[in-house]
């Protein structure tokens, strides 16, 4: 059985190691984070502090968009868009990694503490009872400080998270 994490699609572009895990993993990705890829690709704002890194990440975002736009993948994504909280069939994104798109719904339950995409990540995590994987240090602190009932891992702790989730499932 593969490990599961809720995350944003941009994480796949920024952190290539997510696409080549040692054991099977499924990333549950809110559909709005796929739409965000288009905004990030077109934005003149840098995503990374180093210009070469920024160009590399924007190129990877373009590749990810092109992958999602392939007819079979596009068809899988569209299947979940008519019903709130519906999930797409799995989209393979490497030998051990797959993405499942979820048509999550932001119901503003976290008010101004979290932005709409963060709220969708939280609600998806709660609904599916799987941890969030993020690089947003401030978001992690707001989750902890707010006592939000989810498990969250920093992307730098990805290998630990994979081991931890494996341990939890076996006990």
NUROTI-18160 format. One record per residue: x, y, z of N, C-alpha, C in turn; residue in three letters. Coordinates in steps of 0.001 Angstrom, whole numbers, m for minus. Layout:
+---------+---------+---------+---------+---------+---------+---------+---------+---------+------+
!     n_u !     n_v !     n_w !    ca_u !    ca_v !    ca_w !     c_u !     c_v !     c_w ! type !
+---------+---------+---------+---------+---------+---------+---------+---------+---------+------+
!       X !       Y !       Z !       X !       Y !       Z !       X !       Y !       Z !  ALA !
...
+---------+---------+---------+---------+---------+---------+---------+---------+---------+------+
END
This chain:
+---------+---------+---------+---------+---------+---------+---------+---------+---------+------+
!     n_u !     n_v !     n_w !    ca_u !    ca_v !    ca_w !     c_u !     c_v !     c_w ! type !
+---------+---------+---------+---------+---------+---------+---------+---------+---------+------+
!     841 !   m1186 !       0 !       0 !       0 !       0 !     883 !    1246 !       0 !  UNK !
!     527 !    2221 !    m798 !    1348 !    3419 !    m899 !    1036 !    4390 !     235 !  UNK !
!    2018 !    5207 !     583 !    1835 !    6276 !    1560 !    1033 !    7363 !     871 !  UNK !
!     292 !    8111 !    1645 !    m507 !    9197 !    1088 !    m190 !   10495 !    1820 !  UNK !
!    m148 !   11580 !    1046 !      41 !   12918 !    1597 !    m823 !   13883 !     812 !  UNK !
!   m1362 !   14867 !    1500 !   m2042 !   15978 !     843 !    m970 !   17033 !     597 !  UNK !
!    m908 !   17557 !    m624 !      81 !   18589 !    m928 !    m382 !   19422 !   m2106 !  UNK !
!     384 !   20455 !   m2402 !     104 !   21312 !   m3560 !     870 !   20792 !   m4766 !  UNK !
!     301 !   20957 !   m5937 !     966 !   20459 !   m7146 !    2307 !   21143 !   m7400 !  UNK !
!    2464 !   22397 !   m6996 !    3729 !   23105 !   m7222 !    4886 !   22418 !   m6485 !  UNK !
!    4590 !   21683 !   m5431 !    5644 !   20972 !   m4699 !    6340 !   19961 !   m5603 !  UNK !
!    5598 !   19379 !   m6549 !    6181 !   18408 !   m7483 !    7213 !   19083 !   m8388 !  UNK !
!    6977 !   20353 !   m8712 !    7902 !   21084 !   m9580 !    9127 !   21567 !   m8804 !  UNK !
!    8917 !   21991 !   m7582 !   10017 !   22546 !   m6788 !   10899 !   21442 !   m6218 !  UNK !
!   10279 !   20375 !   m5759 !   11017 !   19313 !   m5072 !   10961 !   18025 !   m5882 !  UNK !
!   11900 !   17876 !   m6778 !   11947 !   16721 !   m7666 !   12042 !   15390 !   m6945 !  UNK !
!   12593 !   15399 !   m5723 !   12713 !   14137 !   m4981 !   11348 !   13529 !   m4658 !  UNK !
!   10299 !   14339 !   m4683 !    8964 !   13806 !   m4434 !    8523 !   12856 !   m5548 !  UNK !
!    9108 !   13018 !   m6729 !    8728 !   12194 !   m7876 !    9491 !   10880 !   m7940 !  UNK !
!   10524 !   10742 !   m7114 !   11339 !    9522 !   m7128 !   11515 !    8962 !   m5710 !  UNK !
!   10400 !    8700 !   m5031 !   10512 !    8147 !   m3679 !   11011 !    6699 !   m3722 !  UNK !
!   11523 !    6236 !   m2589 !   12027 !    4858 !   m2513 !   10893 !    3838 !   m2448 !  UNK !
!    9751 !    4255 !   m1927 !    8589 !    3374 !   m1828 !    7377 !    4095 !   m2417 !  UNK !
!    6329 !    3375 !   m2765 !    5168 !    3995 !   m3408 !    4529 !    5094 !   m2556 !  UNK !
!    4136 !    6160 !   m3232 !    3487 !    7285 !   m2563 !    2398 !    7847 !   m3469 !  UNK !
!    1319 !    8284 !   m2836 !     225 !    8930 !   m3560 !      57 !   10328 !   m2979 !  UNK !
!      97 !   11310 !   m3860 !    m119 !   12695 !   m3455 !   m1557 !   13071 !   m3800 !  UNK !
!   m2299 !   13507 !   m2805 !   m3651 !   14000 !   m3016 !   m3532 !   15502 !   m3198 !  UNK !
!   m3923 !   15987 !   m4360 !   m3698 !   17371 !   m4748 !   m5030 !   18065 !   m5035 !  UNK !
!   m5358 !   19111 !   m4274 !   m6575 !   19866 !   m4601 !   m6482 !   20470 !   m6010 !  UNK !
!   m7587 !   20415 !   m6737 !   m7615 !   20911 !   m8109 !   m7178 !   22369 !   m8203 !  UNK !
!   m7533 !   23181 !   m7210 !   m7160 !   24606 !   m7268 !   m5649 !   24790 !   m7299 !  UNK !
!   m4893 !   23825 !   m6779 !   m3436 !   23964 !   m6825 !   m2904 !   23708 !   m8232 !  UNK !
!   m3652 !   22955 !   m9033 !   m3269 !   22790 !  m10444 !   m3523 !   24101 !  m11187 !  UNK !
!   m4653 !   24734 !  m10908 !   m4932 !   26040 !  m11517 !   m3870 !   27065 !  m11125 !  UNK !
!   m3382 !   26957 !   m9902 !   m2349 !   27872 !   m9420 !   m1058 !   27743 !  m10228 !  UNK !
!    m794 !   26556 !  m10785 !     412 !   26369 !  m11603 !     441 !   27348 !  m12780 !  UNK !
!    m717 !   27567 !  m13390 !    m793 !   28492 !  m14520 !    m443 !   29914 !  m14078 !  UNK !
!    m951 !   30312 !  m12918 !    m642 !   31645 !  m12386 !     846 !   31777 !  m12084 !  UNK !
!    1430 !   30753 !  m11494 !    2847 !   30789 !  m11144 !    3720 !   30838 !  m12392 !  UNK !
!    3317 !   30110 !  m13422 !    4094 !   30100 !  m14670 !    4102 !   31477 !  m15314 !  UNK !
!    2969 !   32174 !  m15263 !    2842 !   33480 !  m15913 !    3335 !   34642 !  m15053 !  UNK !
!    3492 !   34404 !  m13782 !    3861 !   35473 !  m12856 !    5289 !   35967 !  m13100 !  UNK !
!    5463 !   37269 !  m12951 !    6807 !   37842 !  m13047 !    7511 !   37789 !  m11684 !  UNK !
!    6752 !   37455 !  m10645 !    7331 !   37319 !   m9305 !    8202 !   36067 !   m9258 !  UNK !
!    9407 !   36183 !   m8709 !   10256 !   34987 !   m8608 !    9724 !   34007 !   m7562 !  UNK !
!    9838 !   32730 !   m7861 !    9447 !   31688 !   m6910 !   10623 !   31283 !   m6036 !  UNK !
!   11804 !   31467 !   m6580 !   13037 !   31092 !   m5879 !   13939 !   32324 !   m5799 !  UNK !
!   14823 !   32332 !   m4810 !   15710 !   33484 !   m4605 !   16840 !   33562 !   m5629 !  UNK !
!   17269 !   32438 !   m6134 !   18380 !   32393 !   m7096 !   17783 !   32334 !   m8503 !  UNK !
!   18169 !   33270 !   m9396 !   17572 !   33321 !  m10735 !   17625 !   31996 !  m11514 !  UNK !
!   18748 !   31282 !  m11460 !   18837 !   29997 !  m12170 !   17849 !   28984 !  m11599 !  UNK !
!   17713 !   28970 !  m10286 !   16740 !   28070 !   m9649 !   15325 !   28454 !  m10046 !  UNK !
!   15059 !   29753 !  m10102 !   13731 !   30236 !  m10470 !   13378 !   29799 !  m11894 !  UNK !
!   14316 !   29953 !  m12822 !   14081 !   29524 !  m14208 !   13843 !   28021 !  m14271 !  UNK !
!   14613 !   27265 !  m13502 !   14471 !   25811 !  m13486 !   13080 !   25411 !  m12977 !  UNK !
!   12650 !   26018 !  m11870 !   11342 !   25690 !  m11295 !   10221 !   26077 !  m12251 !  UNK !
!   10341 !   27243 !  m12890 !    9292 !   27648 !  m13839 !    9252 !   26703 !  m15043 !  UNK !
!   10404 !   26201 !  m15456 !   10433 !   25210 !  m16541 !    9753 !   23920 !  m16080 !  UNK !
!   10010 !   23498 !  m14850 !    9380 !   22288 !  m14305 !    7871 !   22484 !  m14159 !  UNK !
!    7443 !   23685 !  m13795 !    6010 !   23987 !  m13724 !    5391 !   23827 !  m15112 !  UNK !
!    6075 !   24346 !  m16138 !    5598 !   24193 !  m17513 !    5489 !   22732 !  m17914 !  UNK !
!    6473 !   21921 !  m17520 !    6441 !   20488 !  m17832 !    5275 !   19805 !  m17118 !  UNK !
!    5038 !   20191 !  m15861 !    3943 !   19592 !  m15099 !    2591 !   19971 !  m15699 !  UNK !
!    2458 !   21234 !  m16117 !    1226 !   21665 !  m16781 !    1016 !   20851 !  m18057 !  UNK !
!    2069 !   20711 !  m18852 !    1968 !   19938 !  m20098 !    1581 !   18485 !  m19798 !  UNK !
!    2104 !   17939 !  m18730 !    1767 !   16564 !  m18351 !     289 !   16454 !  m17970 !  UNK !
!    m184 !   17408 !  m17175 !   m1598 !   17399 !  m16789 !   m2518 !   17636 !  m17988 !  UNK !
!   m2021 !   18322 !  m19017 !   m2834 !   18616 !  m20199 !   m2836 !   17478 !  m21217 !  UNK !
!   m2035 !   16451 !  m21017 !   m2088 !   15310 !  m21919 !   m3502 !   14730 !  m21867 !  UNK !
!   m4032 !   14305 !  m23021 !   m5447 !   13905 !  m23085 !   m5906 !   12930 !  m22000 !  UNK !
!   m5163 !   11862 !  m21742 !   m5594 !   10893 !  m20741 !   m5620 !   11519 !  m19347 !  UNK !
!   m4581 !   12272 !  m19017 !   m4525 !   12904 !  m17698 !   m5610 !   13967 !  m17552 !  UNK !
!   m5825 !   14731 !  m18605 !   m6868 !   15754 !  m18593 !   m8245 !   15110 !  m18379 !  UNK !
!   m8463 !   13983 !  m19029 !   m9729 !   13262 !  m18888 !   m9912 !   12785 !  m17443 !  UNK !
!   m8843 !   12265 !  m16850 !   m8910 !   11814 !  m15458 !   m9251 !   12982 !  m14530 !  UNK !
!   m8623 !   14117 !  m14745 !   m8859 !   15288 !  m13893 !  m10299 !   15770 !  m14047 !  UNK !
!  m10777 !   15847 !  m15270 !  m12147 !   16336 !  m15511 !  m13203 !   15471 !  m14833 !  UNK !
!  m12909 !   14177 !  m14661 !  m13891 !   13256 !  m14065 !  m14264 !   13638 !  m12643 !  UNK !
!  m13380 !   14328 !  m11939 !  m13675 !   14660 !  m10543 !  m14277 !   16052 !  m10368 !  UNK !
!  m14377 !   16816 !  m11427 !  m14749 !   18226 !  m11279 !  m16243 !   18508 !  m11162 !  UNK !
!  m17078 !   17526 !  m11376 !  m18519 !   17768 !  m11312 !  m19114 !   17575 !   m9927 !  UNK !
!  m18393 !   16894 !   m9051 !  m18929 !   16586 !   m7730 !  m17932 !   17055 !   m6664 !  UNK !
!  m18409 !   17825 !   m5687 !  m17501 !   18238 !   m4604 !  m16905 !   17021 !   m3899 !  UNK !
!  m15632 !   17093 !   m3625 !  m14855 !   16080 !   m2927 !  m14650 !   14793 !   m3725 !  UNK !
!  m14986 !   14801 !   m4997 !  m14700 !   13633 !   m5838 !  m13201 !   13583 !   m6127 !  UNK !
!  m12678 !   12363 !   m6281 !  m11262 !   12188 !   m6586 !  m11113 !   11633 !   m7999 !  UNK !
!  m10057 !   12072 !   m8664 !   m9744 !   11571 !  m10000 !   m9129 !   10179 !   m9882 !  UNK !
!   m9141 !    9422 !  m10983 !   m8315 !    8218 !  m11011 !   m6842 !    8645 !  m10880 !  UNK !
!   m6031 !    7741 !  m10420 !   m4615 !    8051 !  m10204 !   m3914 !    8430 !  m11503 !  UNK !
!   m3051 !    9433 !  m11403 !   m2212 !    9874 !  m12517 !    m771 !    9523 !  m12140 !  UNK !
!    m178 !    8597 !  m12878 !    1198 !    8203 !  m12576 !    2145 !    9341 !  m12918 !  UNK !
!    3086 !    9588 !  m12019 !    4018 !   10690 !  m12234 !    5444 !   10250 !  m11932 !  UNK !
!    5673 !    8997 !  m12051 !    6971 !    8398 !  m11798 !    6754 !    6917 !  m11537 !  UNK !
!    7837 !    6201 !  m11337 !    7709 !    4760 !  m11120 !    7020 !    4423 !   m9806 !  UNK !
!    7213 !    5253 !   m8790 !    6660 !    4973 !   m7463 !    5688 !    6052 !   m6988 !  UNK !
!    5467 !    7072 !   m7803 !    4635 !    8195 !   m7366 !    3416 !    8357 !   m8261 !  UNK !
!    2324 !    8746 !   m7634 !    1112 !    9055 !   m8385 !     407 !   10229 !   m7712 !  UNK !
!    m370 !   10916 !   m8530 !   m1161 !   12050 !   m8056 !   m2625 !   11717 !   m8238 !  UNK !
!   m3407 !   12020 !   m7227 !   m4854 !   11942 !   m7323 !   m5367 !   13357 !   m7080 !  UNK !
!   m6125 !   13871 !   m8018 !   m6668 !   15223 !   m7903 !   m8004 !   15125 !   m7172 !  UNK !
!   m8215 !   16047 !   m6243 !   m9475 !   16071 !   m5503 !  m10153 !   17416 !   m5728 !  UNK !
!  m11444 !   17364 !   m5933 !  m12239 !   18580 !   m6137 !  m12669 !   19092 !   m4763 !  UNK !
!  m11679 !   19585 !   m4008 !  m11941 !   20047 !   m2645 !  m12725 !   21354 !   m2673 !  UNK !
!  m13347 !   21636 !   m1559 !  m14200 !   22814 !   m1465 !  m13769 !   23625 !    m254 !  UNK !
!  m13439 !   24885 !    m463 !  m13082 !   25789 !     633 !  m14367 !   26342 !    1214 !  UNK !
!  m14631 !   25991 !    2470 !  m15846 !   26520 !    3083 !  m15540 !   27618 !    4101 !  UNK !
!  m14335 !   28171 !    4043 !  m13904 !   29285 !    4887 !  m13948 !   28948 !    6375 !  UNK !
!  m13846 !   27666 !    6712 !  m13939 !   27272 !    8112 !  m12753 !   27742 !    8953 !  UNK !
!  m11682 !   28167 !    8320 !  m10528 !   28651 !    9069 !  m10342 !   30155 !    8939 !  UNK !
!  m11383 !   30828 !    8456 !  m11397 !   32287 !    8433 !  m10170 !   32910 !    7819 !  UNK !
!   m9617 !   33869 !    8515 !   m8484 !   34615 !    7981 !   m7138 !   34037 !    8371 !  UNK !
!   m7137 !   32963 !    9151 !   m5879 !   32356 !    9581 !   m5165 !   31671 !    8427 !  UNK !
!   m5947 !   31101 !    7495 !   m5385 !   30368 !    6370 !   m6009 !   30866 !    5077 !  UNK !
!   m5196 !   30923 !    3995 !   m5732 !   31342 !    2701 !   m6571 !   30190 !    2118 !  UNK !
!   m7298 !   30445 !    1020 !   m8196 !   29407 !     477 !   m7501 !   28085 !     128 !  UNK !
!   m6312 !   28131 !    m451 !   m5625 !   26880 !    m798 !   m5186 !   26158 !     471 !  UNK !
!   m4670 !   26891 !    1441 !   m4299 !   26260 !    2711 !   m5517 !   25616 !    3364 !  UNK !
!   m6657 !   26305 !    3309 !   m7886 !   25763 !    3879 !   m8269 !   24466 !    3170 !  UNK !
!   m8151 !   24428 !    1848 !   m8461 !   23200 !    1114 !   m7518 !   22068 !    1510 !  UNK !
!   m6244 !   22381 !    1714 !   m5296 !   21363 !    2157 !   m5709 !   20816 !    3525 !  UNK !
!   m6060 !   21715 !    4441 !   m6471 !   21308 !    5786 !   m7738 !   20451 !    5752 !  UNK !
!   m8729 !   20912 !    5013 !   m9995 !   20183 !    4949 !   m9824 !   18810 !    4289 !  UNK !
!   m8985 !   18750 !    3256 !   m8719 !   17471 !    2588 !   m8009 !   16524 !    3548 !  UNK !
!   m7032 !   17042 !    4270 !   m6310 !   16231 !    5242 !   m7260 !   15688 !    6311 !  UNK !
!   m8128 !   16540 !    6823 !   m9084 !   16109 !    7845 !  m10067 !   15081 !    7289 !  UNK !
!  m10578 !   15364 !    6113 !  m11593 !   14497 !    5507 !  m11042 !   13101 !    5212 !  UNK !
!   m9809 !   13047 !    4673 !   m9218 !   11768 !    4281 !   m8335 !   11156 !    5369 !  UNK !
!   m8095 !   11925 !    6432 !   m7261 !   11480 !    7554 !   m5852 !   11093 !    7100 !  UNK !
!   m5271 !   11963 !    6277 !   m3890 !   11769 !    5838 !   m3114 !   13069 !    6058 !  UNK !
!   m1800 !   12969 !    6261 !   m1001 !   14152 !    6594 !    m769 !   15091 !    5404 !  UNK !
!    m440 !   16323 !    5763 !     m86 !   17355 !    4786 !    1431 !   17375 !    4658 !  UNK !
!    1912 !   17569 !    3442 !    3333 !   17725 !    3156 !    3496 !   19100 !    2541 !  UNK !
!    4298 !   19976 !    3189 !    4428 !   21348 !    2716 !    5817 !   21910 !    3001 !  UNK !
!    6151 !   22967 !    2300 !    7387 !   23697 !    2588 !    7078 !   25042 !    3240 !  UNK !
!    5823 !   25271 !    3571 !    5377 !   26549 !    4130 !    5551 !   26543 !    5651 !  UNK !
!    6715 !   27006 !    6094 !    7061 !   27014 !    7513 !    6025 !   27777 !    8339 !  UNK !
!    5574 !   28917 !    7806 !    4597 !   29731 !    8535 !    3272 !   28979 !    8678 !  UNK !
!    2868 !   28264 !    7650 !    1629 !   27496 !    7705 !    1724 !   26406 !    8773 !  UNK !
!    2862 !   25730 !    8832 !    3063 !   24689 !    9845 !    2877 !   25280 !   11238 !  UNK !
!    3464 !   26454 !   11464 !    3331 !   27100 !   12777 !    1891 !   27515 !   13064 !  UNK !
!    1180 !   28000 !   12052 !    m223 !   28374 !   12266 !   m1081 !   27144 !   12570 !  UNK !
!    m760 !   26010 !   11947 !   m1477 !   24758 !   12234 !   m1251 !   24360 !   13689 !  UNK !
!      m1 !   24396 !   14106 !     335 !   24005 !   15483 !    m270 !   24991 !   16477 !  UNK !
!     m46 !   26286 !   16243 !    m558 !   27313 !   17162 !   m2075 !   27300 !   17252 !  UNK !
!   m2745 !   26995 !   16128 !   m4199 !   26983 !   16103 !   m4816 !   25674 !   16563 !  UNK !
!   m3964 !   24686 !   16839 !   m4486 !   23391 !   17275 !   m5334 !   22703 !   16219 !  UNK !
!   m5018 !   22949 !   14942 !   m5775 !   22324 !   13859 !   m5494 !   20818 !   13881 !  UNK !
!   m6540 !   19995 !   13899 !   m6356 !   18543 !   14052 !   m5910 !   17830 !   12775 !  UNK !
!   m4687 !   18114 !   12347 !   m4086 !   17433 !   11200 !   m2630 !   17121 !   11535 !  UNK !
!   m2082 !   16162 !   10813 !    m651 !   15898 !   10889 !     m13 !   16626 !    9718 !  UNK !
!    1089 !   17315 !    9975 !    1761 !   18065 !    8916 !    3257 !   17786 !    8991 !  UNK !
!    3857 !   17609 !    7820 !    5296 !   17388 !    7715 !    5906 !   18468 !    6831 !  UNK !
!    7085 !   18921 !    7228 !    7874 !   19809 !    6388 !    8490 !   18954 !    5279 !  UNK !
!    8562 !   19495 !    4092 !    9116 !   18743 !    2959 !   10552 !   18296 !    3218 !  UNK !
!   11298 !   19065 !    3999 !   12660 !   18649 !    4343 !   12673 !   17341 !    5131 !  UNK !
!   11547 !   16992 !    5728 !   11426 !   15756 !    6498 !   10685 !   14665 !    5718 !  UNK !
!   10716 !   14757 !    4384 !    9974 !   13820 !    3538 !   10340 !   12360 !    3819 !  UNK !
!   11627 !   12053 !    3883 !   12044 !   10663 !    4126 !   11539 !   10186 !    5481 !  UNK !
!   11641 !   11038 !    6496 !   11119 !   10697 !    7824 !    9609 !   10479 !    7757 !  UNK !
!    8913 !   11348 !    7054 !    7458 !   11232 !    6931 !    7080 !    9903 !    6277 !  UNK !
!    7836 !    9499 !    5277 !    7564 !    8217 !    4615 !    7736 !    7063 !    5605 !  UNK !
!    8802 !    7106 !    6400 !    9046 !    6065 !    7393 !    7988 !    6103 !    8488 !  UNK !
!    7658 !    7293 !    8956 !    6674 !    7472 !   10019 !    5305 !    6954 !    9587 !  UNK !
!    4899 !    7288 !    8374 !    3595 !    6822 !    7881 !    3598 !    5307 !    7717 !  UNK !
!    4725 !    4735 !    7308 !    4838 !    3296 !    7198 !    4689 !    2650 !    8570 !  UNK !
!    5317 !    3243 !    9572 !    5236 !    2741 !   10937 !    3796 !    2818 !   11450 !  UNK !
!    3132 !    3936 !   11231 !    1751 !    4111 !   11698 !     816 !    3070 !   11087 !  UNK !
!    1000 !    2788 !    9807 !     112 !    1851 !    9128 !     352 !     410 !    9565 !  UNK !
!    1568 !     101 !   10018 !    1868 !   m1273 !   10400 !    1511 !   m1569 !   11857 !  UNK !
!    1142 !    m538 !   12620 !     798 !    m768 !   14037 !    m631 !    m451 !   14350 !  UNK !
+---------+---------+---------+---------+---------+---------+---------+---------+---------+------+
END
